[in-house]
Amino acid sequence: MNVELEAKCTVTHEWGTVAKFFSAVEAGYAARALSKLSNSTYRTCDYRWPEEGIDVTVYTSGEIAA
């Protein structure tokens, strides 16, 4: 599983792993739903092709932020 779903702690502002996925699409759906329900920030980190770099997508309140 090379795609991680992480949540941002509102107190320390550190990222913590919530779940790991095989598919970036599933991780994105989960991040979007959780960020919308909890009104917080989640991100997906795609480590499937490390030679091309890590693809990071940030979700805030159900929308893509970066």
CHARMM internal coordinates of N, CA and C (Angstrom, degrees):
IC EDIT
DIST 1 N 1 CA 1.4406
DIST 1 CA 1 C 1.5231
ANGL 1 N 1 CA 1 C 108.14
DIST 1 C 2 N 1.2969
ANGL 1 CA 1 C 2 N 115.75
DIHE 1 N 1 CA 1 C 2 N 114.45
DIST 2 N 2 CA 1.4540
ANGL 1 C 2 N 2 CA 119.77
DIHE 1 CA 1 C 2 N 2 CA -172.43
DIST 2 CA 2 C 1.5218
ANGL 2 N 2 CA 2 C 114.58
DIHE 1 C 2 N 2 CA 2 C -115.83
DIST 2 C 3 N 1.3197
ANGL 2 CA 2 C 3 N 117.43
DIHE 2 N 2 CA 2 C 3 N 9.74
DIST 3 N 3 CA 1.4625
ANGL 2 C 3 N 3 CA 120.24
DIHE 2 CA 2 C 3 N 3 CA 176.52
DIST 3 CA 3 C 1.5247
ANGL 3 N 3 CA 3 C 106.95
DIHE 2 C 3 N 3 CA 3 C -119.40
DIST 3 C 4 N 1.3193
ANGL 3 CA 3 C 4 N 116.37
DIHE 3 N 3 CA 3 C 4 N 120.30
DIST 4 N 4 CA 1.4652
ANGL 3 C 4 N 4 CA 121.05
DIHE 3 CA 3 C 4 N 4 CA -177.25
DIST 4 CA 4 C 1.5208
ANGL 4 N 4 CA 4 C 111.30
DIHE 3 C 4 N 4 CA 4 C -105.89
DIST 4 C 5 N 1.3127
ANGL 4 CA 4 C 5 N 115.16
DIHE 4 N 4 CA 4 C 5 N 141.11
DIST 5 N 5 CA 1.4563
ANGL 4 C 5 N 5 CA 122.83
DIHE 4 CA 4 C 5 N 5 CA 173.03
DIST 5 CA 5 C 1.5178
ANGL 5 N 5 CA 5 C 106.63
DIHE 4 C 5 N 5 CA 5 C -104.93
DIST 5 C 6 N 1.3346
ANGL 5 CA 5 C 6 N 116.06
DIHE 5 N 5 CA 5 C 6 N 123.71
DIST 6 N 6 CA 1.4580
ANGL 5 C 6 N 6 CA 120.95
DIHE 5 CA 5 C 6 N 6 CA -177.49
DIST 6 CA 6 C 1.5175
ANGL 6 N 6 CA 6 C 110.72
DIHE 5 C 6 N 6 CA 6 C -124.35
DIST 6 C 7 N 1.3315
ANGL 6 CA 6 C 7 N 115.32
DIHE 6 N 6 CA 6 C 7 N 147.54
DIST 7 N 7 CA 1.4617
ANGL 6 C 7 N 7 CA 121.84
DIHE 6 CA 6 C 7 N 7 CA 177.40
DIST 7 CA 7 C 1.5251
ANGL 7 N 7 CA 7 C 109.10
DIHE 6 C 7 N 7 CA 7 C -112.91
DIST 7 C 8 N 1.3235
ANGL 7 CA 7 C 8 N 115.41
DIHE 7 N 7 CA 7 C 8 N 145.22
DIST 8 N 8 CA 1.4700
ANGL 7 C 8 N 8 CA 120.55
DIHE 7 CA 7 C 8 N 8 CA 178.58
DIST 8 CA 8 C 1.5281
ANGL 8 N 8 CA 8 C 109.09
DIHE 7 C 8 N 8 CA 8 C -94.45
DIST 8 C 9 N 1.3221
ANGL 8 CA 8 C 9 N 116.29
DIHE 8 N 8 CA 8 C 9 N 124.96
DIST 9 N 9 CA 1.4575
ANGL 8 C 9 N 9 CA 122.01
DIHE 8 CA 8 C 9 N 9 CA 178.32
DIST 9 CA 9 C 1.5284
ANGL 9 N 9 CA 9 C 109.10
DIHE 8 C 9 N 9 CA 9 C -70.59
DIST 9 C 10 N 1.3173
ANGL 9 CA 9 C 10 N 116.97
DIHE 9 N 9 CA 9 C 10 N 130.56
DIST 10 N 10 CA 1.4636
ANGL 9 C 10 N 10 CA 120.74
DIHE 9 CA 9 C 10 N 10 CA -177.80
DIST 10 CA 10 C 1.5274
ANGL 10 N 10 CA 10 C 112.57
DIHE 9 C 10 N 10 CA 10 C -74.66
DIST 10 C 11 N 1.3309
ANGL 10 CA 10 C 11 N 117.29
DIHE 10 N 10 CA 10 C 11 N -17.57
DIST 11 N 11 CA 1.4576
ANGL 10 C 11 N 11 CA 120.88
DIHE 10 CA 10 C 11 N 11 CA -179.01
DIST 11 CA 11 C 1.5288
ANGL 11 N 11 CA 11 C 111.01
DIHE 10 C 11 N 11 CA 11 C -91.36
DIST 11 C 12 N 1.3373
ANGL 11 CA 11 C 12 N 116.98
DIHE 11 N 11 CA 11 C 12 N -52.52
DIST 12 N 12 CA 1.4675
ANGL 11 C 12 N 12 CA 121.11
DIHE 11 CA 11 C 12 N 12 CA -175.10
DIST 12 CA 12 C 1.5248
ANGL 12 N 12 CA 12 C 112.88
DIHE 11 C 12 N 12 CA 12 C -95.88
DIST 12 C 13 N 1.3206
ANGL 12 CA 12 C 13 N 117.62
DIHE 12 N 12 CA 12 C 13 N -14.05
DIST 13 N 13 CA 1.4647
ANGL 12 C 13 N 13 CA 124.21
DIHE 12 CA 12 C 13 N 13 CA -177.85
DIST 13 CA 13 C 1.5309
ANGL 13 N 13 CA 13 C 112.53
DIHE 12 C 13 N 13 CA 13 C 62.29
DIST 13 C 14 N 1.3321
ANGL 13 CA 13 C 14 N 116.63
DIHE 13 N 13 CA 13 C 14 N 25.39
DIST 14 N 14 CA 1.4563
ANGL 13 C 14 N 14 CA 121.63
DIHE 13 CA 13 C 14 N 14 CA 175.65
DIST 14 CA 14 C 1.5280
ANGL 14 N 14 CA 14 C 109.26
DIHE 13 C 14 N 14 CA 14 C -97.72
DIST 14 C 15 N 1.3294
ANGL 14 CA 14 C 15 N 115.76
DIHE 14 N 14 CA 14 C 15 N 152.84
DIST 15 N 15 CA 1.4573
ANGL 14 C 15 N 15 CA 121.49
DIHE 14 CA 14 C 15 N 15 CA 179.78
DIST 15 CA 15 C 1.5233
ANGL 15 N 15 CA 15 C 109.84
DIHE 14 C 15 N 15 CA 15 C -92.95
DIST 15 C 16 N 1.3357
ANGL 15 CA 15 C 16 N 116.34
DIHE 15 N 15 CA 15 C 16 N 135.52
DIST 16 N 16 CA 1.4596
ANGL 15 C 16 N 16 CA 122.25
DIHE 15 CA 15 C 16 N 16 CA 177.65
DIST 16 CA 16 C 1.5137
ANGL 16 N 16 CA 16 C 110.23
DIHE 15 C 16 N 16 CA 16 C -127.78
DIST 16 C 17 N 1.3252
ANGL 16 CA 16 C 17 N 117.08
DIHE 16 N 16 CA 16 C 17 N 139.51
DIST 17 N 17 CA 1.4612
ANGL 16 C 17 N 17 CA 121.81
DIHE 16 CA 16 C 17 N 17 CA -179.13
DIST 17 CA 17 C 1.5221
ANGL 17 N 17 CA 17 C 110.65
DIHE 16 C 17 N 17 CA 17 C -70.90
DIST 17 C 18 N 1.3345
ANGL 17 CA 17 C 18 N 115.62
DIHE 17 N 17 CA 17 C 18 N 129.35
DIST 18 N 18 CA 1.4625
ANGL 17 C 18 N 18 CA 122.50
DIHE 17 CA 17 C 18 N 18 CA 178.93
DIST 18 CA 18 C 1.5224
ANGL 18 N 18 CA 18 C 110.37
DIHE 17 C 18 N 18 CA 18 C -100.83
DIST 18 C 19 N 1.3370
ANGL 18 CA 18 C 19 N 116.60
DIHE 18 N 18 CA 18 C 19 N -42.05
DIST 19 N 19 CA 1.4642
ANGL 18 C 19 N 19 CA 121.46
DIHE 18 CA 18 C 19 N 19 CA -177.85
DIST 19 CA 19 C 1.5247
ANGL 19 N 19 CA 19 C 109.50
DIHE 18 C 19 N 19 CA 19 C -158.65
DIST 19 C 20 N 1.3399
ANGL 19 CA 19 C 20 N 114.71
DIHE 19 N 19 CA 19 C 20 N 163.70
DIST 20 N 20 CA 1.4644
ANGL 19 C 20 N 20 CA 120.98
DIHE 19 CA 19 C 20 N 20 CA 175.85
DIST 20 CA 20 C 1.5292
ANGL 20 N 20 CA 20 C 108.32
DIHE 19 C 20 N 20 CA 20 C -125.13
DIST 20 C 21 N 1.3217
ANGL 20 CA 20 C 21 N 115.53
DIHE 20 N 20 CA 20 C 21 N 141.95
DIST 21 N 21 CA 1.4558
ANGL 20 C 21 N 21 CA 122.18
DIHE 20 CA 20 C 21 N 21 CA -176.00
DIST 21 CA 21 C 1.5276
ANGL 21 N 21 CA 21 C 110.69
DIHE 20 C 21 N 21 CA 21 C -129.87
DIST 21 C 22 N 1.3344
ANGL 21 CA 21 C 22 N 115.37
DIHE 21 N 21 CA 21 C 22 N 158.66
DIST 22 N 22 CA 1.4577
ANGL 21 C 22 N 22 CA 121.36
DIHE 21 CA 21 C 22 N 22 CA 171.11
DIST 22 CA 22 C 1.5226
ANGL 22 N 22 CA 22 C 110.23
DIHE 21 C 22 N 22 CA 22 C -84.96
DIST 22 C 23 N 1.3164
ANGL 22 CA 22 C 23 N 117.21
DIHE 22 N 22 CA 22 C 23 N -29.78
DIST 23 N 23 CA 1.4625
ANGL 22 C 23 N 23 CA 122.53
DIHE 22 CA 22 C 23 N 23 CA -173.55
DIST 23 CA 23 C 1.5271
ANGL 23 N 23 CA 23 C 111.18
DIHE 22 C 23 N 23 CA 23 C -114.11
DIST 23 C 24 N 1.3335
ANGL 23 CA 23 C 24 N 116.11
DIHE 23 N 23 CA 23 C 24 N 134.81
DIST 24 N 24 CA 1.4616
ANGL 23 C 24 N 24 CA 120.60
DIHE 23 CA 23 C 24 N 24 CA 177.22
DIST 24 CA 24 C 1.5285
ANGL 24 N 24 CA 24 C 111.01
DIHE 23 C 24 N 24 CA 24 C -69.12
DIST 24 C 25 N 1.3263
ANGL 24 CA 24 C 25 N 117.21
DIHE 24 N 24 CA 24 C 25 N -29.18
DIST 25 N 25 CA 1.4631
ANGL 24 C 25 N 25 CA 120.68
DIHE 24 CA 24 C 25 N 25 CA 179.72
DIST 25 CA 25 C 1.5270
ANGL 25 N 25 CA 25 C 110.32
DIHE 24 C 25 N 25 CA 25 C -65.20
DIST 25 C 26 N 1.3237
ANGL 25 CA 25 C 26 N 117.03
DIHE 25 N 25 CA 25 C 26 N -46.78
DIST 26 N 26 CA 1.4618
ANGL 25 C 26 N 26 CA 120.44
DIHE 25 CA 25 C 26 N 26 CA 178.81
DIST 26 CA 26 C 1.5285
ANGL 26 N 26 CA 26 C 111.44
DIHE 25 C 26 N 26 CA 26 C -62.78
DIST 26 C 27 N 1.3230
ANGL 26 CA 26 C 27 N 116.64
DIHE 26 N 26 CA 26 C 27 N -40.71
DIST 27 N 27 CA 1.4654
ANGL 26 C 27 N 27 CA 120.71
DIHE 26 CA 26 C 27 N 27 CA 178.50
DIST 27 CA 27 C 1.5251
ANGL 27 N 27 CA 27 C 110.69
DIHE 26 C 27 N 27 CA 27 C -64.02
DIST 27 C 28 N 1.3266
ANGL 27 CA 27 C 28 N 116.83
DIHE 27 N 27 CA 27 C 28 N -39.49
DIST 28 N 28 CA 1.4600
ANGL 27 C 28 N 28 CA 121.00
DIHE 27 CA 27 C 28 N 28 CA 178.40
DIST 28 CA 28 C 1.5184
ANGL 28 N 28 CA 28 C 112.41
DIHE 27 C 28 N 28 CA 28 C -65.00
DIST 28 C 29 N 1.3447
ANGL 28 CA 28 C 29 N 116.14
DIHE 28 N 28 CA 28 C 29 N -42.77
DIST 29 N 29 CA 1.4699
ANGL 28 C 29 N 29 CA 119.70
DIHE 28 CA 28 C 29 N 29 CA 177.12
DIST 29 CA 29 C 1.5262
ANGL 29 N 29 CA 29 C 110.65
DIHE 28 C 29 N 29 CA 29 C -61.34
DIST 29 C 30 N 1.3244
ANGL 29 CA 29 C 30 N 116.74
DIHE 29 N 29 CA 29 C 30 N -43.49
DIST 30 N 30 CA 1.4657
ANGL 29 C 30 N 30 CA 120.90
DIHE 29 CA 29 C 30 N 30 CA 179.94
DIST 30 CA 30 C 1.5255
ANGL 30 N 30 CA 30 C 110.88
DIHE 29 C 30 N 30 CA 30 C -64.95
DIST 30 C 31 N 1.3285
ANGL 30 CA 30 C 31 N 117.34
DIHE 30 N 30 CA 30 C 31 N -43.55
DIST 31 N 31 CA 1.4685
ANGL 30 C 31 N 31 CA 120.94
DIHE 30 CA 30 C 31 N 31 CA 179.73
DIST 31 CA 31 C 1.5244
ANGL 31 N 31 CA 31 C 110.99
DIHE 30 C 31 N 31 CA 31 C -62.59
DIST 31 C 32 N 1.3206
ANGL 31 CA 31 C 32 N 116.02
DIHE 31 N 31 CA 31 C 32 N -43.35
DIST 32 N 32 CA 1.4704
ANGL 31 C 32 N 32 CA 119.87
DIHE 31 CA 31 C 32 N 32 CA -179.75
DIST 32 CA 32 C 1.5294
ANGL 32 N 32 CA 32 C 111.02
DIHE 31 C 32 N 32 CA 32 C -63.46
DIST 32 C 33 N 1.3341
ANGL 32 CA 32 C 33 N 116.82
DIHE 32 N 32 CA 32 C 33 N -45.42
DIST 33 N 33 CA 1.4681
ANGL 32 C 33 N 33 CA 120.70
DIHE 32 CA 32 C 33 N 33 CA -178.82
DIST 33 CA 33 C 1.5263
ANGL 33 N 33 CA 33 C 111.69
DIHE 32 C 33 N 33 CA 33 C -66.19
DIST 33 C 34 N 1.3221
ANGL 33 CA 33 C 34 N 117.09
DIHE 33 N 33 CA 33 C 34 N -46.84
DIST 34 N 34 CA 1.4648
ANGL 33 C 34 N 34 CA 119.91
DIHE 33 CA 33 C 34 N 34 CA -178.88
DIST 34 CA 34 C 1.5254
ANGL 34 N 34 CA 34 C 112.17
DIHE 33 C 34 N 34 CA 34 C -65.70
DIST 34 C 35 N 1.3227
ANGL 34 CA 34 C 35 N 117.74
DIHE 34 N 34 CA 34 C 35 N -39.59
DIST 35 N 35 CA 1.4646
ANGL 34 C 35 N 35 CA 119.41
DIHE 34 CA 34 C 35 N 35 CA -179.99
DIST 35 CA 35 C 1.5212
ANGL 35 N 35 CA 35 C 111.51
DIHE 34 C 35 N 35 CA 35 C -67.94
DIST 35 C 36 N 1.3338
ANGL 35 CA 35 C 36 N 115.99
DIHE 35 N 35 CA 35 C 36 N -32.88
DIST 36 N 36 CA 1.4662
ANGL 35 C 36 N 36 CA 119.29
DIHE 35 CA 35 C 36 N 36 CA 178.29
DIST 36 CA 36 C 1.5242
ANGL 36 N 36 CA 36 C 111.11
DIHE 35 C 36 N 36 CA 36 C -72.36
DIST 36 C 37 N 1.3326
ANGL 36 CA 36 C 37 N 116.89
DIHE 36 N 36 CA 36 C 37 N -42.27
DIST 37 N 37 CA 1.4658
ANGL 36 C 37 N 37 CA 120.31
DIHE 36 CA 36 C 37 N 37 CA -178.65
DIST 37 CA 37 C 1.5207
ANGL 37 N 37 CA 37 C 112.85
DIHE 36 C 37 N 37 CA 37 C -69.13
DIST 37 C 38 N 1.3268
ANGL 37 CA 37 C 38 N 117.25
DIHE 37 N 37 CA 37 C 38 N -39.31
DIST 38 N 38 CA 1.4609
ANGL 37 C 38 N 38 CA 120.04
DIHE 37 CA 37 C 38 N 38 CA -175.67
DIST 38 CA 38 C 1.5279
ANGL 38 N 38 CA 38 C 113.20
DIHE 37 C 38 N 38 CA 38 C -98.84
DIST 38 C 39 N 1.3536
ANGL 38 CA 38 C 39 N 116.38
DIHE 38 N 38 CA 38 C 39 N -3.13
DIST 39 N 39 CA 1.4583
ANGL 38 C 39 N 39 CA 121.80
DIHE 38 CA 38 C 39 N 39 CA -179.48
DIST 39 CA 39 C 1.5354
ANGL 39 N 39 CA 39 C 111.39
DIHE 38 C 39 N 39 CA 39 C 53.37
DIST 39 C 40 N 1.3379
ANGL 39 CA 39 C 40 N 114.61
DIHE 39 N 39 CA 39 C 40 N 45.78
DIST 40 N 40 CA 1.4571
ANGL 39 C 40 N 40 CA 120.05
DIHE 39 CA 39 C 40 N 40 CA 179.54
DIST 40 CA 40 C 1.5254
ANGL 40 N 40 CA 40 C 109.87
DIHE 39 C 40 N 40 CA 40 C -134.54
DIST 40 C 41 N 1.3196
ANGL 40 CA 40 C 41 N 116.59
DIHE 40 N 40 CA 40 C 41 N -170.20
DIST 41 N 41 CA 1.4629
ANGL 40 C 41 N 41 CA 121.53
DIHE 40 CA 40 C 41 N 41 CA -173.06
DIST 41 CA 41 C 1.5252
ANGL 41 N 41 CA 41 C 110.80
DIHE 40 C 41 N 41 CA 41 C -110.75
DIST 41 C 42 N 1.3230
ANGL 41 CA 41 C 42 N 115.27
DIHE 41 N 41 CA 41 C 42 N 130.60
DIST 42 N 42 CA 1.4630
ANGL 41 C 42 N 42 CA 123.08
DIHE 41 CA 41 C 42 N 42 CA 176.01
DIST 42 CA 42 C 1.5205
ANGL 42 N 42 CA 42 C 108.25
DIHE 41 C 42 N 42 CA 42 C -129.21
DIST 42 C 43 N 1.3351
ANGL 42 CA 42 C 43 N 116.04
DIHE 42 N 42 CA 42 C 43 N 158.24
DIST 43 N 43 CA 1.4529
ANGL 42 C 43 N 43 CA 119.34
DIHE 42 CA 42 C 43 N 43 CA 175.11
DIST 43 CA 43 C 1.5245
ANGL 43 N 43 CA 43 C 110.02
DIHE 42 C 43 N 43 CA 43 C -143.21
DIST 43 C 44 N 1.3185
ANGL 43 CA 43 C 44 N 115.04
DIHE 43 N 43 CA 43 C 44 N 154.27
DIST 44 N 44 CA 1.4544
ANGL 43 C 44 N 44 CA 121.37
DIHE 43 CA 43 C 44 N 44 CA 173.79
DIST 44 CA 44 C 1.5220
ANGL 44 N 44 CA 44 C 107.81
DIHE 43 C 44 N 44 CA 44 C -111.58
DIST 44 C 45 N 1.3268
ANGL 44 CA 44 C 45 N 116.15
DIHE 44 N 44 CA 44 C 45 N 137.58
DIST 45 N 45 CA 1.4649
ANGL 44 C 45 N 45 CA 122.72
DIHE 44 CA 44 C 45 N 45 CA 178.32
DIST 45 CA 45 C 1.5217
ANGL 45 N 45 CA 45 C 107.89
DIHE 44 C 45 N 45 CA 45 C -122.06
DIST 45 C 46 N 1.3191
ANGL 45 CA 45 C 46 N 116.36
DIHE 45 N 45 CA 45 C 46 N 117.74
DIST 46 N 46 CA 1.4600
ANGL 45 C 46 N 46 CA 122.60
DIHE 45 CA 45 C 46 N 46 CA -175.75
DIST 46 CA 46 C 1.5262
ANGL 46 N 46 CA 46 C 109.42
DIHE 45 C 46 N 46 CA 46 C -100.09
DIST 46 C 47 N 1.3360
ANGL 46 CA 46 C 47 N 116.12
DIHE 46 N 46 CA 46 C 47 N 110.25
DIST 47 N 47 CA 1.4586
ANGL 46 C 47 N 47 CA 122.48
DIHE 46 CA 46 C 47 N 47 CA -178.48
DIST 47 CA 47 C 1.5301
ANGL 47 N 47 CA 47 C 112.32
DIHE 46 C 47 N 47 CA 47 C -104.71
DIST 47 C 48 N 1.3350
ANGL 47 CA 47 C 48 N 118.04
DIHE 47 N 47 CA 47 C 48 N 17.41
DIST 48 N 48 CA 1.4645
ANGL 47 C 48 N 48 CA 120.30
DIHE 47 CA 47 C 48 N 48 CA -173.83
DIST 48 CA 48 C 1.5158
ANGL 48 N 48 CA 48 C 113.44
DIHE 47 C 48 N 48 CA 48 C -67.64
DIST 48 C 49 N 1.3071
ANGL 48 CA 48 C 49 N 118.99
DIHE 48 N 48 CA 48 C 49 N -33.10
DIST 49 N 49 CA 1.4605
ANGL 48 C 49 N 49 CA 122.41
DIHE 48 CA 48 C 49 N 49 CA -179.43
DIST 49 CA 49 C 1.5299
ANGL 49 N 49 CA 49 C 108.56
DIHE 48 C 49 N 49 CA 49 C -127.69
DIST 49 C 50 N 1.3362
ANGL 49 CA 49 C 50 N 117.70
DIHE 49 N 49 CA 49 C 50 N 80.70
DIST 50 N 50 CA 1.4702
ANGL 49 C 50 N 50 CA 120.09
DIHE 49 CA 49 C 50 N 50 CA -174.31
DIST 50 CA 50 C 1.5243
ANGL 50 N 50 CA 50 C 114.22
DIHE 49 C 50 N 50 CA 50 C -64.07
DIST 50 C 51 N 1.3291
ANGL 50 CA 50 C 51 N 118.07
DIHE 50 N 50 CA 50 C 51 N -25.78
DIST 51 N 51 CA 1.4629
ANGL 50 C 51 N 51 CA 119.36
DIHE 50 CA 50 C 51 N 51 CA 179.26
DIST 51 CA 51 C 1.5222
ANGL 51 N 51 CA 51 C 111.91
DIHE 50 C 51 N 51 CA 51 C -68.18
DIST 51 C 52 N 1.3232
ANGL 51 CA 51 C 52 N 117.86
DIHE 51 N 51 CA 51 C 52 N -21.56
DIST 52 N 52 CA 1.4674
ANGL 51 C 52 N 52 CA 122.08
DIHE 51 CA 51 C 52 N 52 CA 177.47
DIST 52 CA 52 C 1.5187
ANGL 52 N 52 CA 52 C 112.37
DIHE 51 C 52 N 52 CA 52 C -94.29
DIST 52 C 53 N 1.3225
ANGL 52 CA 52 C 53 N 117.26
DIHE 52 N 52 CA 52 C 53 N -3.39
DIST 53 N 53 CA 1.4614
ANGL 52 C 53 N 53 CA 121.23
DIHE 52 CA 52 C 53 N 53 CA -178.59
DIST 53 CA 53 C 1.5169
ANGL 53 N 53 CA 53 C 111.47
DIHE 52 C 53 N 53 CA 53 C 100.41
DIST 53 C 54 N 1.2955
ANGL 53 CA 53 C 54 N 116.18
DIHE 53 N 53 CA 53 C 54 N 171.87
DIST 54 N 54 CA 1.4603
ANGL 53 C 54 N 54 CA 122.53
DIHE 53 CA 53 C 54 N 54 CA -179.27
DIST 54 CA 54 C 1.5164
ANGL 54 N 54 CA 54 C 108.97
DIHE 53 C 54 N 54 CA 54 C -97.09
DIST 54 C 55 N 1.3313
ANGL 54 CA 54 C 55 N 116.08
DIHE 54 N 54 CA 54 C 55 N 126.07
DIST 55 N 55 CA 1.4586
ANGL 54 C 55 N 55 CA 121.62
DIHE 54 CA 54 C 55 N 55 CA 179.20
DIST 55 CA 55 C 1.5305
ANGL 55 N 55 CA 55 C 108.28
DIHE 54 C 55 N 55 CA 55 C -91.50
DIST 55 C 56 N 1.3276
ANGL 55 CA 55 C 56 N 117.12
DIHE 55 N 55 CA 55 C 56 N 118.06
DIST 56 N 56 CA 1.4657
ANGL 55 C 56 N 56 CA 122.65
DIHE 55 CA 55 C 56 N 56 CA -178.12
DIST 56 CA 56 C 1.5194
ANGL 56 N 56 CA 56 C 109.41
DIHE 55 C 56 N 56 CA 56 C -117.35
DIST 56 C 57 N 1.3354
ANGL 56 CA 56 C 57 N 116.16
DIHE 56 N 56 CA 56 C 57 N 130.50
DIST 57 N 57 CA 1.4640
ANGL 56 C 57 N 57 CA 122.07
DIHE 56 CA 56 C 57 N 57 CA 175.52
DIST 57 CA 57 C 1.5218
ANGL 57 N 57 CA 57 C 108.20
DIHE 56 C 57 N 57 CA 57 C -125.49
DIST 57 C 58 N 1.3198
ANGL 57 CA 57 C 58 N 117.25
DIHE 57 N 57 CA 57 C 58 N 128.76
DIST 58 N 58 CA 1.4609
ANGL 57 C 58 N 58 CA 122.78
DIHE 57 CA 57 C 58 N 58 CA -177.55
DIST 58 CA 58 C 1.5334
ANGL 58 N 58 CA 58 C 108.61
DIHE 57 C 58 N 58 CA 58 C -105.50
DIST 58 C 59 N 1.3396
ANGL 58 CA 58 C 59 N 115.62
DIHE 58 N 58 CA 58 C 59 N 135.61
DIST 59 N 59 CA 1.4664
ANGL 58 C 59 N 59 CA 122.65
DIHE 58 CA 58 C 59 N 59 CA 179.15
DIST 59 CA 59 C 1.5224
ANGL 59 N 59 CA 59 C 108.59
DIHE 58 C 59 N 59 CA 59 C -120.37
DIST 59 C 60 N 1.3335
ANGL 59 CA 59 C 60 N 115.74
DIHE 59 N 59 CA 59 C 60 N 129.91
DIST 60 N 60 CA 1.4586
ANGL 59 C 60 N 60 CA 121.67
DIHE 59 CA 59 C 60 N 60 CA 176.63
DIST 60 CA 60 C 1.5126
ANGL 60 N 60 CA 60 C 108.66
DIHE 59 C 60 N 60 CA 60 C -130.14
DIST 60 C 61 N 1.3149
ANGL 60 CA 60 C 61 N 116.79
DIHE 60 N 60 CA 60 C 61 N 124.45
DIST 61 N 61 CA 1.4679
ANGL 60 C 61 N 61 CA 123.54
DIHE 60 CA 60 C 61 N 61 CA 178.75
DIST 61 CA 61 C 1.5293
ANGL 61 N 61 CA 61 C 111.99
DIHE 60 C 61 N 61 CA 61 C 52.92
DIST 61 C 62 N 1.3258
ANGL 61 CA 61 C 62 N 116.67
DIHE 61 N 61 CA 61 C 62 N 40.52
DIST 62 N 62 CA 1.4612
ANGL 61 C 62 N 62 CA 120.96
DIHE 61 CA 61 C 62 N 62 CA 175.97
DIST 62 CA 62 C 1.5002
ANGL 62 N 62 CA 62 C 115.72
DIHE 61 C 62 N 62 CA 62 C 83.86
DIST 62 C 63 N 1.3197
ANGL 62 CA 62 C 63 N 118.96
DIHE 62 N 62 CA 62 C 63 N 2.15
DIST 63 N 63 CA 1.4603
ANGL 62 C 63 N 63 CA 122.86
DIHE 62 CA 62 C 63 N 63 CA -178.70
DIST 63 CA 63 C 1.5236
ANGL 63 N 63 CA 63 C 110.51
DIHE 62 C 63 N 63 CA 63 C -123.19
DIST 63 C 64 N 1.3187
ANGL 63 CA 63 C 64 N 116.30
DIHE 63 N 63 CA 63 C 64 N 152.91
DIST 64 N 64 CA 1.4577
ANGL 63 C 64 N 64 CA 120.87
DIHE 63 CA 63 C 64 N 64 CA 176.50
DIST 64 CA 64 C 1.5307
ANGL 64 N 64 CA 64 C 108.40
DIHE 63 C 64 N 64 CA 64 C -73.36
DIST 64 C 65 N 1.3337
ANGL 64 CA 64 C 65 N 115.80
DIHE 64 N 64 CA 64 C 65 N 125.25
DIST 65 N 65 CA 1.4658
ANGL 64 C 65 N 65 CA 120.46
DIHE 64 CA 64 C 65 N 65 CA -177.73
DIST 65 CA 65 C 1.5245
ANGL 65 N 65 CA 65 C 111.78
DIHE 64 C 65 N 65 CA 65 C -99.56
DIST 65 C 66 N 1.3127
ANGL 65 CA 65 C 66 N 116.89
DIHE 65 N 65 CA 65 C 66 N -32.61
DIST 66 N 66 CA 1.4743
ANGL 65 C 66 N 66 CA 119.89
DIHE 65 CA 65 C 66 N 66 CA -178.97
DIST 66 CA 66 C 1.5106
ANGL 66 N 66 CA 66 C 110.30
DIHE 65 C 66 N 66 CA 66 C -153.87
END
COOR INIT
IC SEED 1 N 1 CA 1 C
IC BUILD
